[in-house]
């Protein structure tokens, strides 16, 4: 599928299964079960980076973050690059907290 923003072609997306998966422990280590995952790391409290073995074609892709802790209320992507994704996990006051999270990336790999 070709994607356009304001009439300008931005890239294309492959429909289907996730191209990258990461299971990140609250301390930033790899929780196992990843797909196309080179490494994970903790940058600060509630801030993580997942680096992909085969990068996405560009920064135009979809990232889904799921948190696995009753104390965390939200997980979001803080930055999308072709080769990595930055993730934040927050509690109900929007303060960053260390919790396990899962990340799925959908789009076209390079």
C-alpha positions as CSV (number, residue, x, y, z in Angstrom):
1,X,0.0,0.0,0.0
2,X,1.4,3.4,-0.9
3,X,1.0,6.1,1.8
4,X,0.3,9.8,1.0
5,X,0.3,12.8,3.3
6,X,-1.2,16.0,1.9
7,X,-0.9,14.5,-1.5
8,X,2.8,13.7,-1.2
9,X,4.0,10.1,-1.4
10,X,5.6,9.2,2.0
11,X,6.4,5.5,1.4
12,X,4.7,2.2,1.4
13,X,3.5,-0.3,4.0
14,X,3.4,-4.1,3.8
15,X,0.1,-5.4,5.2
16,X,0.3,-8.4,7.5
17,X,2.4,-9.7,10.3
18,X,4.8,-7.7,12.5
19,X,8.2,-7.2,11.1
20,X,9.9,-6.7,14.5
21,X,9.0,-7.8,18.0
22,X,10.6,-7.0,21.4
23,X,9.8,-8.2,24.9
24,X,11.6,-5.7,27.2
25,X,12.0,-6.3,30.9
26,X,11.6,-3.4,33.2
27,X,15.4,-3.2,33.7
28,X,15.8,-2.9,29.9
29,X,17.1,-6.4,29.2
30,X,15.7,-8.6,26.4
31,X,12.8,-10.7,27.8
32,X,13.1,-13.3,25.0
33,X,10.8,-14.1,22.1
34,X,11.9,-11.2,19.9
35,X,11.8,-11.1,16.2
36,X,14.4,-9.2,14.1
37,X,15.7,-7.9,17.5
38,X,19.4,-6.9,17.8
39,X,19.3,-5.4,21.3
40,X,17.3,-3.7,24.0
41,X,18.4,-1.2,26.6
42,X,17.2,1.1,29.4
43,X,18.0,4.7,28.7
44,X,16.4,6.2,31.9
45,X,13.5,5.4,34.2
46,X,10.7,4.1,32.0
47,X,12.7,4.8,28.8
48,X,13.9,2.0,26.6
49,X,15.4,1.5,23.1
50,X,14.9,-1.5,20.9
51,X,17.4,-1.9,18.0
52,X,16.4,-4.0,15.0
53,X,18.6,-6.5,13.2
54,X,17.2,-5.6,9.8
55,X,16.0,-2.0,9.8
56,X,12.7,-0.8,8.6
57,X,12.8,0.9,5.1
58,X,12.4,4.3,6.8
59,X,10.9,6.0,9.8
60,X,7.4,5.7,8.4
61,X,6.0,2.6,10.2
62,X,3.6,1.7,13.0
63,X,4.7,0.8,16.5
64,X,2.4,-0.8,19.1
65,X,3.5,-0.8,22.7
66,X,1.8,-2.9,25.4
67,X,2.7,-2.6,29.1
68,X,2.4,-5.6,31.4
69,X,2.0,-4.1,34.9
70,X,-1.0,-2.8,36.8
71,X,1.1,0.1,38.0
72,X,1.8,1.3,34.5
73,X,-1.1,2.9,32.5
74,X,0.5,3.7,29.2
75,X,3.3,2.7,26.9
76,X,4.1,4.8,23.8
77,X,6.8,5.2,21.2
78,X,9.0,8.3,21.8
79,X,10.9,8.0,18.5
80,X,10.9,5.9,15.4
81,X,14.0,5.5,13.3
82,X,14.5,3.0,10.6
83,X,16.9,0.9,12.8
84,X,15.5,1.5,16.3
85,X,12.5,2.5,18.4
86,X,12.4,4.5,21.6
87,X,9.7,3.5,24.1
88,X,8.3,5.2,27.2
89,X,6.2,3.5,29.9
90,X,4.2,5.7,32.4
91,X,2.0,5.5,35.4
92,X,-1.4,7.2,35.7
93,X,0.3,10.5,36.6
94,X,2.3,10.3,33.4
95,X,5.5,9.8,35.4
96,X,7.9,7.3,33.7
97,X,8.1,4.0,35.5
98,X,10.2,0.8,34.8
99,X,7.8,-2.0,33.7
100,X,7.9,-4.9,31.3
101,X,6.6,-4.0,27.9
102,X,6.1,-5.6,24.5
103,X,6.7,-3.8,21.2
104,X,5.5,-4.8,17.7
105,X,6.5,-2.9,14.6
106,X,4.5,-3.1,11.3
107,X,5.7,-1.8,8.0
108,X,8.3,-2.5,5.3
109,X,11.8,-3.6,6.2
110,X,14.8,-2.4,4.1
